[in-house]
Amino acid sequence: MIPLETQEQFEGLLKPISAKGKAADPYVIVYFTAPWCGACGMLDFNRIFSARQDITWYKCDIDVNKYTLGYCGLTKIPSFIFIKSGKVLGKITSSNTDLVINTILDSFE
């Protein structure tokens, strides 16, 4: 997972064309977490990552980046936001691996 340390980094994911003039990653998920989050540790990322392998993953530690979680309208962790070609498709807060996988598959059909 790519660290997402600033709000500016996040806003860059919402642009369909990057500052370098190339197309943004078509499928992006931002995972909001913190080292102290017990519920985050319940997720089976081997299974989650194997559901779709064409996704670029970003990890936002809310102790480092204190702004983006709230900016996205989320208040709890673990949370995920799904972005396709710069457009937010959905959000979920869950520590249930199966629910996260199903939401990924539904979001990026």
C-alpha positions in Angstrom: 0.0 0.0 0.0 1.2 3.5 -0.8 1.2 5.8 2.2 -1.3 8.7 1.9 0.2 11.3 4.2 -1.4 14.6 3.1 -4.7 16.0 1.9 -3.0 17.2 -1.2 -2.1 13.6 -2.1 -5.7 12.6 -1.6 -7.0 15.5 -3.8 -4.6 14.4 -6.5 -6.4 11.0 -6.6 -9.6 12.9 -7.5 -8.2 14.3 -10.7 -8.7 12.0 -13.8 -5.5 13.4 -15.2 -2.3 13.7 -13.1 -0.1 16.7 -12.9 2.3 14.8 -15.2 -0.4 14.7 -17.9 -1.1 11.0 -17.6 -4.3 9.3 -16.8 -4.9 8.6 -13.1 -5.0 5.0 -11.9 -8.4 3.7 -13.0 -9.1 1.9 -9.7 -8.0 3.3 -6.4 -8.9 2.4 -2.8 -7.9 4.5 0.2 -7.8 2.5 3.4 -8.1 4.6 6.6 -6.4 3.0 9.6 -4.2 3.6 12.7 -1.6 1.4 14.4 -3.7 1.2 17.5 -6.9 0.1 15.7 -7.8 -3.4 16.9 -10.7 -3.7 14.4 -8.3 -2.9 11.5 -6.2 -6.0 12.5 -9.2 -8.2 12.0 -9.1 -7.6 8.2 -7.6 -10.4 6.0 -5.7 -8.3 3.4 -4.4 -11.4 1.6 -8.1 -12.2 0.7 -9.0 -8.6 0.1 -6.0 -8.0 -2.3 -6.8 -11.2 -4.2 -10.4 -10.1 -4.9 -9.1 -7.7 -7.6 -5.5 -7.2 -8.5 -5.9 -4.2 -10.7 -6.5 -1.8 -7.8 -3.9 0.8 -6.6 -4.1 0.8 -2.7 -3.3 3.8 -0.5 -3.1 3.6 3.3 -4.0 6.6 5.3 -2.8 6.5 8.9 -5.2 8.9 10.6 -2.5 9.7 13.2 -0.3 11.1 10.4 -3.0 12.5 8.1 -5.6 13.9 10.5 -7.7 15.7 8.0 -8.7 13.4 5.1 -10.9 10.9 7.0 -13.3 13.7 8.0 -13.0 15.4 4.6 -14.4 12.2 3.1 -17.3 12.3 5.6 -16.1 9.4 7.5 -15.7 9.2 11.3 -14.5 5.7 12.1 -11.9 3.2 11.1 -11.3 0.9 9.4 -12.8 2.7 6.5 -12.4 2.6 2.8 -13.1 4.9 -0.1 -13.4 3.7 -3.6 -12.3 5.9 -6.5 -12.5 5.1 -10.3 -10.7 7.5 -12.7 -10.8 10.3 -10.2 -14.5 9.9 -9.2 -15.6 8.7 -5.7 -17.8 5.7 -6.2 -18.5 4.8 -2.5 -17.3 4.4 1.0 -17.5 1.8 3.7 -16.6 1.4 7.3 -16.1 -2.2 8.3 -13.8 -4.8 9.8 -15.7 -7.6 8.0 -13.4 -9.0 5.3 -16.3 -10.5 3.3 -18.2 -7.3 3.3 -15.2 -5.3 2.2 -14.5 -7.8 -0.7 -18.2 -7.7 -1.8 -18.2 -3.9 -1.7 -15.0 -3.8 -3.8 -16.5 -6.1 -6.4 -19.8 -4.2 -6.5 -18.1 -0.8 -6.7 -15.7 -1.7 -9.6 -18.0 -3.8 -11.8 
